[in-house]
Amino acid sequence: MAKPTGRPDRKTFCTVVATADGQVFEYPGLLLAGHKGDQPCAPRPDEMIPLPAGSRLFTLPQALPQGFDSQTGRLQTLERLPRSWGGDRVQAVCAFMAPGYTRTLLPAAQYPARRETLPLWAYTALGWCLEEERFYVAASQVDRNLQWQPDRFDDREVAPGVDRLLARFPDNRLLRQLARCALDYHCFAAKNLFLGRWEAPLPTSPQCNARCLGCLSWQSAENECCPSSQERITFVPTVQELVETAVPHLQTAENAIVSYGQGCEGDPILQADVICQSIRAMRAETARGTINFNSNASLPDKIDALAAAGLDSLRVSLNSAREDFYTAYYRPRGYCFADVRESLRRARQQGLFVMLNYLVFPGISDQQEEIDALVELIDDGRVDLIQMRNLCIDPQQYLRAMPQGGTPIGLLAMLEQIKERVPRIQYGYFNRTRESFFPAGFEQDWPIRPSRTASPKESKR
């Protein structure tokens, strides 16, 4: 492999490694490598950004770090630190970024043949910038919304809000569920409800008609995955419980959004009849705020009914615009990808603001065949915004499950190409209020210069 070349105006990014006790080191002898799928590569200089504030570092247990030898340019796998550094065995290190950033490269690592499946996180290539003495990641900022930064969620402020709402509605099972989500699972959306601001959740469905590999609330033994990160809701809320939860928020919260379809439920489209009744009841009490629906959009007729009830926006989840890749991940039951496409068309016909919850994975999402299929889907369904969400899953597990595809061109090149081919498309990471569906200058609002980064002298952890 060709040696990565450098120029005086370019920064030097070194591989980051960790010892078994969690000590993290930069390794100047190895230049940073990332993976596009299972293909090692050097990052583009313009896809490296300072590690966003609120991000976390993770080790990859038993996985050996890889990088390009600074002298020969060849890919090397590191097993131990030099003897002069103690000679300890090392493991790969990566980042889990704060919300609003899409990773462009996976961490470069050599995984053992037999190991435990990694938990459901989005593992991102991480390097150390020698010139600036701080961490960098391979990523692109895709959303300016800073409301989801971790430092804006203080449990000391959430708990009093939980007490107030439960005292007001003591028999509301949905509020008790969301109190658990806020305090036990640390769900930011649930915390928003009790803080009286921004986007709040309305989990409704205990069932799902898909069996996603990376489901947060349900994992079967056949997935060969880690335990679910949270338990799924076990009941269908009544219309009264949904209205009691949503209406006060819609009436008073800053940038008020209520969203069906959360991590602690199946798919809300299976409870569309109850949800339609609840939307009508909410709108009978207030016209304020935005009502959003996150779904796999598997039942097109239900999209028509939801729009007629007063829904404002629809966010459709998919990992790929290609049917075979979609089916391999979602493993749908009783519907197919054609139903999802039809739902997108109907949502546009009904005047909804249409978003994709696009689960991005380097090496899969940036194949040219995928880009072409995604552009065609955007035009066919008149999609307004793509939420470039990082797919949280063990990289090796996902690659094993996916069909064979073409050669990836890189996530940053993918973003550039889509924007060039469909200038009106918006990138983002979060749901929006009605007032911000089409902000001024939205066609030119990417790339975004990172606005919240770690300090240049951030200590290594």
N, C-alpha and C positions, 0 to 999 in steps of 0.2 A: 504494500500500500504506500502511496506517495507520502512523503513527509509534509505535514502541515507547514505552510510557509508563513512568515511573519513580516510585518513592516513596522517601522518605528512608530507609526500612528495607531497601531493595533495593540490591544491589551493582551497580556499573557494569562491564560486560564489553566490552572493546574488541577490535576485529579485530587479529590478529597478522599481520605481513607479513615477508618476508625479501628481501634483495638477492641478486644472483647469487653473491656470495662467501660467503653463508651468514649474514650478520648479520641478527639478528631484532629487530624493533621492534614495540611496540604503537602503534596508530594511533588516538589519542583522537577524531579526527573521525568515525570509523566505529564504530558499535556492532556487537557480534558478531551475525552471522547464521549459521545452519546450514541444512542441506538435509535434508528428508524425501524421499528419492528425488531427484527433480529440482525439488522445490518449496522455495524459500527461505522461511525463517521465523525469527522471534526465539525463542530458547530460553525455556522456562519457568524462572523463577527457581529452582525446587526441583530442576531437573535439572542444574544446574551444580554441580560438586564440584571441590575442589582437585586439581590434577594428581597422580595417585598416584605415590608413590616408585617408581623403577624404570622409569618411562615414558620415551619418547623423542620428540623433535620431528622431524618430517619436512617438507621442502619438497615442493611439487607442481610440478615443472618445467614451465614455460611456462603454467601455470594462473594466472590473475589473481585476487587476493583480492577478495571481496565482503563488504559490510557495509551496515548501515543508517546513512544520514546522520544525525548527531546532532541536526541542526537541522530537517530536513524529514521524517525518517523514511522516506525513499525508499531503495530498494535501489540501491547504487552499486557500480560495478566500478572498482577502483583499478589504474592502470597504473604510476605513478611516485610516488616520495616527493616532498614539496614541495621547491621549489628551495632553500629555507632549510635543508633537511636533506641537500642534495646532488643531488636530482633523479634518483637512480638508479631504474632499472626494478625492479619488485617481483614477487614470486610468492607464491602462497598457502602457508600453513603449517598443519600439522595435528599431531595426536599419535597415536602408537601406544602404547596403555596397557599397563601391567603386567597380568598375569593377574588374573582375579577381578572385572573390571568390564565391564559391557556398555555400549557406546556408544549414545546415543540420537539423535544427529544426525551427519550427514556434514559435512565441511567445505564451506563455501559458496565456490564458485570458478567462474570462467568458463574452460572448457577450450577450447583451440584445436581447430579442425576436424581437423587432422592432427597426430598426436603419437604417441609411443611408449606402449604399454600399461603402466600402472603395475605394479610388482611386487606380490606377494601379501601385502599387509599390510592391517590394518583401520584405515582412515583416519577420524579422529575430529575433530569440531569443537573448536577450541582458542581460548580467549580470554584476555585479560589483565585481571585485576581491579584497577581503579585504587585502590580503598580499601585493599586488602590487599597490593598490589604482588607478586602471584604469578599463575602460570598456573592457569586453570580449564579443565575439559573438560565436555562434555555427556555424562553417563554416570550409571550407577547401579551401586553395588556389589551383587553378587549372591552372593558367597561369602565366608565368614569365614576360610577356610583360607589361612594365610600361608606355607605350605611352598613355594609356587611363586614367591616373590619373588626377583627376579634376584640380589639380594645374598647369597642363601643358596647360591649355586653357584660355588665357587672351583675353577678348573681345577688349581690346585696341590695340592688335596686329591683330585681325581678321578684324576689320572695314577697315583699309587701304587696305587689300587684296581684300575685297569686292569691294571697289572703283576701284582698278586697273583692276580686271577682267571684271567688268561691263563697264568700259571705253573701254576696248579692244573689247568686244562683246556686244554692247549696245542692240541689238535686240534678244539676247538669252534668251528665256523664262525660260529655265532650270536653268540658272545661277541666275535669279531673284528669282526663287523658292528656290534655295539653300541659297541665301542671307537671305531670310526670315527664313529658317530653322536654319541658324547659329546665327542670331542676335535676333530673337524672340523666337524660341523654344530651343535655346542653344544646338543644335545637335552637338556632338563632331565631327562626321564624316564630316558634312558640314563645320565646322570650319577648319578641316584639309585641305579641298580643298582651302580655301582662305589663309591658312597659308603655302600652298605649300609643304605638307609633308604627309606621311603615307597613311592611307586608306581614300578615298573620295567616296561619294555616287553618284549614277546615277539613281534617281527615274524616272520611266518610265510609270508605269501603273496606271490609275485612277480606274480601275476595279479589282475585286477579285472574285474568284469562291469558296471562303470559307466565313463563318460568325463566326469568332473566338470570343469566349467569352471575351478574353482579348485584342481585337484589339486596337491598339494605335490611329488609324486614323479614325475609324468608329464604332459608337455604336448606336444600335437601342433601342427603348423603351423596346423591349422584353428581352434585356439583363439584365435589372434591374441594370445597372451599372452607373458609373459616366460619365461625358462628356469625349469625346476623348481628349487626351493630345495635339493633333496637327491635323491640317486639311490635308486631302489627296490631292495630286496633281490633278488638274482638266483637264489636257491635256496630250496628248502623244507627247513627244519631237520628233523633226525630227532627222534624222540621222545626219544632220549637227550640230544641237544643242548638241547632245550627243558627237560627235567627238570634237567640239570646247571645251567642258567642260573636256573631258577625256584626250585628247592627250597631252596638255601641262603638265598635272599632271604626266602622265606616263613617259614623256620624262625627267622630271627634279626632281621630288619629291624624297626625301629620303624614302626608303622602300615603293615604290609606289604600291598601289592597288587601282583599281576602282571597285566598287561593285554595281550591280543591285540588287534591292530588299531592300527597306528601310522602316523605320517606317512611312514615309509620303506618302505611295502609297499602292495600292492593291498588286496583285502578278504579277511580271514581266513576268511570263511564258505566260500570255495572250497577251503580246506584243513581243513574241519571234521572229517574222519575222523582225520587225524593229530592234530589238536588234542584231540579226544575221548580218544584213546589217551594223550596226554600228561597231560591233566587227571587221568585215572584213576591214572596212575603217580605224579603229584605227591601226590594224596590218599592213596595207599598209603604214602607216606613221612611226610606231615605233614597234620594237620587245621588247622594254624595259617594265618592270613592269608586274604586275599580274592583270588579269581580272577575277573577281569572280561573281558568280550568286547565290543570296539568294532567295529561292523559296519554295513553298509547293510541287514542283515537281509533279504536278498532271497530266501532259501531257507527257508521255514517249517519243513520237516521237520528241517533241521539244528539249529534252535533246540531242538526236542524232544530230539535226541540230545545236545546240549551240556549241557542241564539234567540229563539222566539221568547224564551223566559226572561231574557235581559242580560245575558252574559256579555262581557266586554272583550275578553281576549282568550285565545286558546294557545297553549304551548304543547306541542306534540313531541314526544320522546322517540328518538331513534338513534341507533349507533351507525347506521349506514343507509344510503339511498339505493343500495343494491339488494335485491330481495334475498339472495342466498346468504349474504353477510347478516342482514337483518334477522332472518329466520334462525341462523346459527346462534345468535345471542339471545333474542327474545323468546324463541321456542313457543310461538303463539298456539293457543288452543281455541279453536272455533272461529278464527279469523285469519286473514292473510294480509300481506303487504299491500295488495290492491285496495283493501278496505281503508288502510291508512291514507293512501293517496286520495281516495274518494272523499274522505273526511276533510282533508286539506282543501280540496276544491269547494266543498260545501261551506266550509268556514269562511272562505273568501266571498262566496256568493251571498252569504248572510251578513257580510260587512264586519266580521270580527277582525281584530288585530291578530295576525297569525305569526306564531314563533315556532322555531324548532329547538327542542332541547337536544342538541346534537352532541352525542357522547364521543368526544374526540380522542383518537389514539394514534400516536406517531407510528408511521409505517403502514397503517391501514387507511386512515382518513385522507392521507396525502397521496394515495395512488391515483394516477391520472384517470383511470376508469371510474373511480369513486367521485372525483371532482366533476367529471362530465355528467355522471348520474345525478349528483347533487344540484348542479346548475339546472338541469332539465326539471328536477323536482321543484326547485324554487320557482321557475317560470310557470310550470304546470299548475301549481297550487297557489301561486302569487303569495309566496311567503314574504313577510315584512322584515323579520329579524331572525338571525341565527344565534342562539346562545351557544357559544363555543365552550361547552362544559367538558372538563377533564373526566375521562372514564376511570372510575375507581375500581381497579381490579389488579390481580397479580398479572404482570405482563406476559409471563410464559403461559399461564392458564388461558389467557385470551387468544394468544397466537396459536395455540394448539387447537382451539375451537373454531377458528376462522378458516374459510376456504382459501385455496391458493389464489393469490392476486398478482397484480403487476408490480413494477418497481416504484417505490415512493420517491416523490420529488422534494419532500420536506414540507413541514407544516407552514412555515413562513411563506414559502413559494405558493402553497395552496391558498392561503389567505389572500395573497396578492392577486393570484389569478382569478379567483372568484369575484373579488371586488372590481377587477378590470372588466370581466365579462358581464357582471350584473351590478352596475354602479349604485343602483337604488337600494341594494341589500344593506341591512345594518348588522353589525356585529355587537354582541353583548354577552352578559353572563347572568343577568338578573331580570325578573319580571318588572314591568313598568306601569306607572299610572297612566290613565287616559291622556292626561295633559302632556305626557312625555313620549307618547307613541312615535311622533315624528318631530324631534327637536330641530331647531334651526340649524341648517348646514349638515344634516345627518348623512348626506351622500359623501361628504368628505371627512367624516369623523373617524377615520382610521388611516394610518396607525396612530396610536396614542402614546405619547411620551410618558413613561412611568411617573406617577405623582407622589407615591408613598413608597419609600425604599428604606432599607436598613442604613444606619449611619456608616460612613466610610470606615470607621475604626471599630466596627462591631467585633466583639471578641469571638473567637471560635469556640464552639460548644462541643 
